[in-house]
Amino acid sequence: MKIKPLGEKILLKIDTAETKTESGLFIPQTAQEKTQRGVIVEVSESIKDNLQVKPGDKVMYNKYAGVPVKIEDVDHLIIDIDDLIAAIV
């Protein structure tokens, strides 16, 4: 399934939270922080030329932003352009 965001929206693939520490300890689901990072999958045509990020870029977004979407059992998020906070370089 292919989703093309409309208006001033961006489709992100959500980065999953770490389930294990560097030392090998498992983090229980209740102790994991909600991630606010993702990878841009698709950008709407109306904002593509004026945007400083492009598909494939890693970004940070507001904590409670967007609409969750599951595409082929992978968590995605459709967010408004104003909910982007930063690009991760």
Backbone as CSV, one residue per row, in Angstrom:
resi,resn,N_x,N_y,N_z,CA_x,CA_y,CA_z,C_x,C_y,C_z
1,MET,0.844,-1.173,0.000,0.000,0.000,0.000,0.893,1.241,0.000
2,LYS,0.563,2.210,-0.833,1.321,3.457,-0.917,0.422,4.595,-0.453
3,ILE,0.959,5.434,0.442,0.198,6.564,0.973,0.900,7.847,0.565
4,LYS,0.148,8.776,0.009,0.671,10.083,-0.389,-0.010,11.135,0.475
5,PRO,0.731,11.832,1.360,0.122,12.844,2.214,-0.383,14.033,1.396
6,LEU,-1.460,14.641,1.860,-2.063,15.793,1.191,-1.869,17.047,2.025
7,GLY,-2.071,18.216,1.417,-1.952,19.470,2.149,-0.515,19.697,2.578
8,GLU,-0.332,20.123,3.808,1.009,20.368,4.351,1.378,19.260,5.335
9,LYS,1.348,18.024,4.868,1.593,16.851,5.713,2.818,16.075,5.254
10,ILE,3.364,15.305,6.195,4.541,14.470,5.957,4.260,13.077,6.512
11,LEU,4.667,12.046,5.792,4.550,10.665,6.261,5.902,10.238,6.818
12,LEU,5.915,9.821,8.094,7.134,9.394,8.775,7.049,7.929,9.148
13,LYS,8.181,7.231,9.094,8.298,5.904,9.684,8.854,6.134,11.082
14,ILE,8.156,5.671,12.094,8.539,5.910,13.479,9.726,5.035,13.853
15,ASP,10.755,5.657,14.444,11.872,4.898,15.008,11.373,4.205,16.264
16,THR,11.678,2.942,16.405,11.240,2.209,17.589,12.168,2.493,18.757
17,ALA,11.623,2.446,19.942,12.409,2.676,21.158,13.342,1.500,21.403
18,GLU,14.461,1.782,22.021,15.422,0.730,22.347,14.815,-0.219,23.377
19,THR,14.958,-1.514,23.144,14.434,-2.499,24.081,15.542,-3.107,24.937
20,LYS,16.791,-2.752,24.610,17.922,-3.310,25.344,18.987,-2.226,25.498
21,THR,19.601,-2.174,26.674,20.667,-1.207,26.913,21.962,-1.688,26.265
22,GLU,22.966,-0.811,26.228,24.256,-1.190,25.654,24.904,-2.341,26.413
23,SER,24.621,-2.439,27.721,25.204,-3.511,28.521,24.422,-4.822,28.420
24,GLY,23.290,-4.797,27.709,22.542,-6.030,27.487,21.309,-6.201,28.346
25,LEU,20.982,-5.234,29.183,19.777,-5.327,30.010,18.543,-4.975,29.181
26,PHE,17.477,-5.732,29.375,16.234,-5.469,28.664,15.427,-4.402,29.392
27,ILE,14.867,-3.466,28.633,14.041,-2.393,29.194,12.584,-2.809,29.048
28,PRO,11.824,-2.880,30.154,10.413,-3.248,30.036,9.627,-2.195,29.259
29,GLN,8.568,-2.621,28.585,7.747,-1.726,27.758,7.242,-0.526,28.554
30,THR,6.912,-0.727,29.818,6.377,0.365,30.637,7.428,1.427,30.955
31,ALA,8.700,1.084,30.886,9.767,2.029,31.201,10.332,2.721,29.964
32,GLN,9.918,2.278,28.780,10.434,2.870,27.561,9.771,4.216,27.305
33,GLU,10.572,5.170,26.863,10.027,6.483,26.518,9.407,6.422,25.139
34,LYS,8.351,7.230,24.947,7.756,7.320,23.626,8.739,8.069,22.729
35,THR,9.085,7.452,21.625,10.049,8.060,20.728,9.431,9.245,19.986
36,GLN,10.239,10.216,19.691,9.793,11.356,18.911,10.712,11.540,17.719
37,ARG,11.220,10.438,17.226,12.095,10.474,16.063,11.532,9.589,14.972
38,GLY,11.804,9.976,13.751,11.333,9.188,12.636,12.133,9.476,11.382
39,VAL,11.833,8.723,10.332,12.465,8.891,9.033,11.381,9.318,8.051
40,ILE,11.641,10.367,7.307,10.656,10.843,6.335,10.531,9.827,5.212
41,VAL,9.285,9.410,4.957,9.006,8.461,3.884,8.483,9.204,2.660
42,GLU,7.557,10.113,2.875,6.906,10.824,1.775,6.518,12.219,2.219
43,VAL,6.566,13.161,1.292,6.209,14.560,1.549,5.141,14.956,0.537
44,SER,4.154,15.737,0.961,3.114,16.163,0.024,3.705,17.072,-1.046
45,GLU,3.107,17.043,-2.222,3.605,17.814,-3.362,3.582,19.316,-3.103
46,SER,2.610,19.795,-2.339,2.455,21.240,-2.143,3.588,21.865,-1.335
47,ILE,4.339,21.078,-0.552,5.421,21.640,0.266,6.794,21.099,-0.112
48,LYS,6.849,20.197,-1.079,8.104,19.521,-1.417,9.218,20.502,-1.780
49,ASP,8.918,21.557,-2.547,9.952,22.489,-3.001,10.436,23.431,-1.911
50,ASN,9.598,23.724,-0.914,9.953,24.685,0.130,10.464,24.042,1.409
51,LEU,10.627,22.735,1.433,10.998,22.020,2.645,12.511,21.842,2.733
52,GLN,13.055,21.955,3.932,14.502,21.821,4.131,14.932,20.366,4.312
53,VAL,13.978,19.452,4.456,14.285,18.029,4.589,13.651,17.281,3.426
54,LYS,14.122,16.055,3.204,13.621,15.255,2.085,13.408,13.817,2.536
55,PRO,12.735,13.000,1.743,12.569,11.595,2.109,13.908,10.921,2.392
56,GLY,13.945,10.151,3.476,15.165,9.480,3.906,15.859,10.186,5.055
57,ASP,15.522,11.458,5.299,16.129,12.211,6.395,15.523,11.803,7.732
58,LYS,16.355,11.781,8.773,15.877,11.509,10.130,15.495,12.843,10.773
59,VAL,14.345,12.859,11.438,13.840,14.093,12.039,13.288,13.840,13.435
60,MET,13.114,14.929,14.179,12.432,14.893,15.470,11.130,15.650,15.299
61,TYR,10.075,15.199,16.033,8.769,15.836,15.926,8.146,15.981,17.308
62,ASN,7.102,16.816,17.402,6.411,17.029,18.674,5.859,15.716,19.222
63,LYS,5.829,15.593,20.533,5.492,14.338,21.210,4.110,13.775,20.848
64,TYR,3.089,14.597,20.821,1.732,14.088,20.571,1.235,14.468,19.187
65,ALA,2.121,14.588,18.235,1.769,15.031,16.889,1.248,13.886,16.035
66,GLY,0.417,14.243,15.080,0.066,13.360,13.984,-0.968,12.283,14.228
67,VAL,-1.178,11.549,13.147,-2.136,10.451,13.117,-1.362,9.160,12.869
68,PRO,-1.458,8.193,13.796,-0.738,6.928,13.591,-1.367,6.103,12.473
69,VAL,-0.514,5.497,11.648,-0.944,4.663,10.527,-0.048,3.437,10.508
70,LYS,-0.633,2.263,10.281,0.164,1.033,10.181,0.179,0.625,8.705
71,ILE,1.381,0.576,8.123,1.546,0.194,6.727,2.389,-1.069,6.700
72,GLU,1.785,-2.158,6.241,2.455,-3.459,6.177,3.104,-3.813,7.512
73,ASP,2.356,-3.662,8.600,2.763,-3.979,9.972,3.925,-3.123,10.489
74,VAL,4.149,-1.974,9.887,5.182,-1.039,10.345,4.481,0.252,10.760
75,ASP,4.844,0.779,11.942,4.215,1.993,12.451,4.718,3.222,11.718
76,HIS,3.764,4.014,11.227,4.052,5.276,10.557,3.215,6.363,11.218
77,LEU,3.497,7.605,10.853,2.788,8.740,11.402,2.629,9.788,10.303
78,ILE,1.430,10.333,10.163,1.208,11.451,9.254,1.138,12.694,10.120
79,ILE,2.109,13.606,9.918,2.178,14.801,10.753,2.091,16.058,9.898
80,ASP,1.744,17.156,10.553,1.714,18.462,9.920,3.135,19.011,9.866
81,ILE,3.435,19.796,8.865,4.770,20.368,8.708,5.196,21.162,9.941
82,ASP,4.249,21.797,10.624,4.562,22.601,11.802,4.985,21.753,13.002
83,ASP,4.730,20.434,12.967,5.110,19.557,14.081,6.546,19.045,13.982
84,LEU,7.234,19.331,12.872,8.656,18.982,12.775,9.456,19.935,13.658
85,ILE,10.390,19.372,14.416,11.210,20.181,15.320,12.614,20.363,14.765
86,ALA,13.235,19.262,14.301,14.628,19.340,13.870,14.975,18.179,12.954
87,ALA,16.013,18.376,12.169,16.601,17.297,11.383,17.763,16.733,12.169
88,ILE,17.930,15.424,12.129,19.033,14.774,12.848,20.134,14.515,11.819
89,VAL,21.295,15.106,12.083,22.425,14.969,11.140,23.573,14.226,11.778
